[in-house]
Amino acid sequence: SSSSGMARFVLVLASMAAVASAQCALADHPNCANWARAGFCQNTAYTKTTLQQYCPKTCGKESGCVPDTTAPGTGTNTTTPVVEENKNCATWAADATKMFCASTTITEAQKKSFCKTTCAAEIAKTDDCAVYTKAADGKIKKEAAVKTGAAAVATNAINPITIAAIYAREKCTVDLFEKDTATVTIATDPKLQTFAGSATAVTAVALDAAKASLSMLCTCT
């Protein structure tokens, strides 16, 4: 049955939770709708932490991940719930293993749902181009948020800082070059990586060969 299948899945994966205890996962498991119909959200055999880890949105009122605007967590309000900025957004965005705002796998809808303030620039696509650098401590920072132009700009990826990801809005292209802005020749120097943004993808992970690029060019049509 769907109920027994749900129980087996949750028990088997209990040690592989996507987030730490008492934190809301970034997205629901694909089976949450089926589990909810089988009573998962109201089943007292499952802790609030389990609801947060597997079905934070489907079980929003019970998990506390989607606040009730008048009586949080009670499930008594029928008003459309308001999704708040997750308290971990800044940490997720700066974490090199997540790169939440720069992620190529987390959807725009998920960024908007969980971290609409932290990822505001990526959601609104306010910049033409940018790079995300990784410091020696593993922290990610958005650098060189620029408008399209004819001249190369610095990436600020000076050793030990490297480039972790690239951003280009739709109809914009980022080219990465090994040399700095004082010595690069755009017309003849090789491009270590080129990324063109599209309607569905505005970020890309930096190639190993391009992580030490000192300059970038942003062009938009």
C-alpha positions in Angstrom: 0.0 0.0 0.0 1.1 3.6 -0.3 1.1 3.9 3.5 3.5 1.0 4.0 5.7 2.1 1.1 5.9 5.5 2.6 7.0 4.0 5.9 9.7 1.9 4.4 11.1 4.7 2.4 11.3 7.1 5.3 12.9 4.5 7.6 15.5 3.4 5.0 16.5 7.0 4.2 16.4 8.4 7.8 20.2 8.5 8.0 20.4 10.3 4.6 18.3 13.4 5.4 18.9 16.3 3.1 19.2 18.8 5.9 20.1 18.9 9.6 17.6 18.3 12.3 15.0 21.0 12.8 15.7 22.6 9.4 13.4 22.6 6.4 14.5 20.8 3.3 14.8 22.8 0.0 12.1 20.8 -1.8 9.5 18.1 -1.3 10.2 14.4 -2.1 8.4 13.5 -5.4 6.1 11.1 -3.5 4.8 13.6 -0.9 1.4 14.1 -2.6 0.8 10.3 -2.4 2.1 10.1 1.2 -0.1 13.0 2.2 -3.2 11.3 0.9 -2.1 8.3 3.0 -2.0 10.5 6.1 1.7 11.1 6.4 1.4 14.8 7.5 -1.0 13.9 10.4 0.6 10.6 11.4 2.1 11.1 14.9 4.5 8.2 14.2 6.6 10.7 12.2 8.3 13.5 14.0 8.2 17.1 12.9 11.8 16.8 11.9 10.9 14.0 9.5 8.1 16.1 8.0 10.6 19.0 7.6 13.2 16.7 5.9 10.9 15.0 3.4 7.7 17.0 2.8 8.3 20.6 4.1 5.8 22.1 1.6 3.2 19.5 1.3 3.0 19.2 5.1 3.7 22.9 5.4 1.4 23.6 8.4 2.4 20.5 10.3 6.1 20.9 9.6 6.1 24.6 10.3 8.0 25.2 7.0 5.1 27.1 5.4 3.8 29.4 8.1 0.1 29.8 8.8 -0.5 33.5 8.7 -2.9 33.6 11.7 -2.1 30.4 13.7 1.3 29.0 12.7 1.5 25.2 12.9 -2.2 24.6 13.9 -3.6 23.8 10.5 -6.7 25.8 11.3 -6.2 28.6 8.8 -7.5 28.2 5.2 -5.8 31.4 4.0 -3.1 30.9 1.4 0.1 30.5 3.4 2.9 33.0 3.2 6.4 31.5 2.5 9.0 33.3 4.5 12.8 33.7 3.8 14.4 30.6 5.3 16.8 31.5 8.1 19.6 29.4 6.5 19.5 31.2 3.1 22.7 33.2 3.6 24.5 30.1 4.8 23.2 28.1 1.8 24.3 30.8 -0.7 27.8 31.0 0.7 28.3 27.3 1.1 30.5 26.0 -1.8 28.8 22.6 -1.6 25.3 24.2 -2.1 25.8 27.6 -3.9 22.0 28.0 -3.5 21.6 31.2 -5.5 24.2 30.1 -8.1 23.0 26.5 -8.3 22.3 24.9 -11.7 20.1 22.2 -10.2 17.9 24.3 -7.8 15.0 25.8 -9.8 14.1 29.4 -9.9 10.8 28.6 -8.3 12.6 26.9 -5.4 14.9 29.9 -5.0 11.9 32.2 -5.0 10.0 30.0 -2.5 12.8 29.6 0.0 15.3 32.5 -0.5 13.6 35.3 -2.5 15.6 38.0 -0.7 19.0 36.4 -0.7 18.7 35.3 -4.3 16.8 38.4 -5.4 19.4 39.3 -8.1 19.3 35.9 -9.7 15.5 35.7 -9.6 15.0 39.2 -11.0 18.0 38.8 -13.4 19.1 42.4 -12.6 22.7 41.8 -13.7 23.8 41.1 -17.2 26.8 38.9 -16.1 28.7 37.9 -13.0 31.0 35.3 -11.5 30.9 33.7 -8.1 34.2 33.3 -6.4 35.3 30.7 -3.8 37.6 31.9 -1.1 40.1 29.7 0.8 37.6 29.1 3.6 35.1 27.7 1.0 32.8 30.7 1.1 31.1 31.7 -2.1 30.7 35.4 -3.1 29.2 37.1 -6.1 31.8 39.2 -7.9 32.0 41.3 -11.0 28.3 41.9 -11.4 28.5 43.9 -14.6 26.6 45.3 -17.5 27.5 44.4 -21.1 30.5 46.2 -22.4 33.3 46.2 -24.9 36.1 45.9 -22.3 37.2 43.0 -20.1 36.6 43.4 -16.3 38.4 41.8 -13.4 37.0 38.6 -11.9 38.8 39.1 -8.6 39.9 35.5 -8.7 43.4 36.1 -7.3 45.1 33.0 -5.8 43.9 31.4 -3.5 40.5 32.7 -4.6 39.0 30.8 -7.6 35.9 31.0 -9.8 33.1 28.6 -8.7 30.3 29.6 -11.0 29.2 32.0 -13.8 26.1 34.0 -14.3 24.6 35.4 -17.5 21.1 36.4 -18.0 19.1 35.4 -21.1 20.8 36.7 -24.3 24.0 37.5 -22.5 27.3 35.6 -22.8 30.3 35.5 -20.4 33.8 34.7 -21.7 36.6 34.0 -19.2 40.3 34.7 -20.0 43.5 33.7 -18.2 45.1 37.1 -18.4 44.2 40.1 -16.3 42.5 43.2 -17.7 45.8 45.0 -18.3 47.3 42.3 -20.6 44.4 40.4 -22.1 43.7 40.8 -25.8 40.0 40.0 -26.4 40.3 39.4 -30.1 43.1 36.9 -30.0 43.6 35.4 -26.5 41.9 32.0 -26.0 38.7 31.8 -24.0 39.0 29.4 -21.1 35.2 29.1 -20.8 32.2 30.6 -22.5 28.7 30.5 -21.1 25.5 31.9 -22.7 22.5 32.5 -20.5 19.1 31.3 -21.6 15.4 31.5 -20.5 15.9 28.3 -18.5 19.5 28.5 -17.4 21.4 31.6 -16.1 24.2 29.9 -14.1 26.9 27.4 -14.9 29.6 25.7 -12.9 33.1 26.9 -13.7 35.3 24.5 -15.6 38.5 23.4 -13.8 40.5 25.1 -16.6 38.7 28.4 -16.1 38.7 28.6 -12.3 41.8 30.9 -12.2 40.6 33.3 -14.9 41.6 36.8 -14.1 39.3 38.7 -16.5 35.9 38.3 -18.1 33.9 39.8 -21.0 30.2 40.3 -20.9 28.3 40.7 -24.1 24.5 40.9 -24.6 22.3 41.1 -27.7 
